[in-house]
Amino acid sequence: MKLRLLILLVVTCVLASATSAASASSGATVMHFSVTYPGGVATCGGNRITHTTGNKTFIKDVENCILTQLAVFNPSPPGNWDVNSPVIGGWCSDVDGLIFNLATCNLATSGHVTVADNGDRTVRWHIVAYYAQP
């Protein structure tokens, strides 16, 4: 149920805008992204880091989300959770904009979500997630 709600939330807010990309001489590319979910349920922003060496590609998203509509969506208690734990239920990349469709979701292979209560009726998620494909 939590995964479905998360997927619905992410699909509804796929207003992800890739606003900038930078390439370092090491072969790494950093692309900033931001997502605002409908109704102001959550606002997320972060970076997609892609590094390719030979035939091997390393993909990492680092982002922060502020959840403001806790009566509508507050799925995880404070703590540090594996992206594939039952508490989180899997994490689809906000970059791809495909989280609302499980068939096309870019599901993280590993990573964590740190959930913190801000004490002002908002919750902060800090997400570090790794992906097998761009």
N, C-alpha and C positions, 0 to 999 in steps of 0.2 A: 504494500500500500504506500509506504514511504517513497519507494522508487517511482511508482506511478505519479505521485504528487510532485516529486522532484522533476520528473520528466515533463509533466504538464506545465510546471512552473517555467522550466527552461525553454520549452517549445513556445510558450506564450510570449516569452521575452526575447526571442531571438532577434533582437534589434542590435545584435553585435556589430560593432563597427570597428573594422581594422583601420586604425588611423595612421599608423606609421610603422615603418620597417627600417631596420638598420642592419648592415652586414659588417661583421668584423673580419679582420684579415685572417683570423683563425678558421674561418669557414662557418662560423656561427651566425645565424640570423635571429634578430630579436624583433618581434612584432607586437606592438601594444594593441590591446583590445579592451572594449568596455561593453557592458550589457546592462540595460535597464529593463527590469521585468514589468509587465503591465500592472497598473494600479500602484506602482511604487513598492511592490512586495519586497524587492531586493534590487540593489545596484552593485554591480561587480566590475572590477577593473584589474588588469594584470598584463603579463607578458608571456608570449609564446616564444620559447627558445628552441631553435632547430639547429642541430649541428650534424653535418655529414662528413664522414671520413671514409673514403673508398665507397663500398657498397652498404655501409652501416650508417643509419640515421638515428640520432638521439633526439627525442621530442619531450619537452617539459613545459608545463604551464605553471606559473606562479601567479596567484591572484588573491584579492581580498573582496569579500562581499559583505555588505551591510544589509541585514534583514530588518525591515521596519514594521511589517504587518504580521506580528507574531500570532495574533488570533487566527490568521489565515494560514500561515506557514511557519512552523517552528519545529522541524522534525527531529533535531538532534540535541541532546543535553550537552552542557559544557564539558569539554575534554578534548583529547587528541584521539582521533579515530582513523583507522585505515580506510581508504576509499572503497574497499571491497568488503568492509565489515557489515554485519547485519544492521548496525545503527545507521550507516550512510546508505547502504544498499546499492553501491556502484556509483561511479561519477562519469558523466558524459562531458566532453569538453565544451566550454562556452564559446570557444573560438569558432568551431565548425558550424554552429547554428543548426545542428541536426539532432539535438538532444530530445526532441519531442517524438522522434520516430526511432523506436528501438532497433529497427532493421538497419538504420544508417547512423546511429549514435557512435561516436568515436569514444568507446569506453576505455577509461584509464586501466592500465595493467598493474600499476602500483601507485603509492603515494599516501598522503594523509590530509585530513581536514581537521584544523584546530578550531573549536567552537568556543567563543567567549561571550558571556553576558556583559554588555556594556553598562548595565545599571541605569539605563535611560529608556527602557522599553525597546531597545534594539539589540541585535545579536550580530557579532562579527564572526565570519568564517574566513580563515586563512587556508588556502588550498595550494598544495604542491602535488601535482599529478604528472605521471609519465605515461606516454602513449606508444604503441607499437607502429602506428601509421600517422602520417600528417593529416 
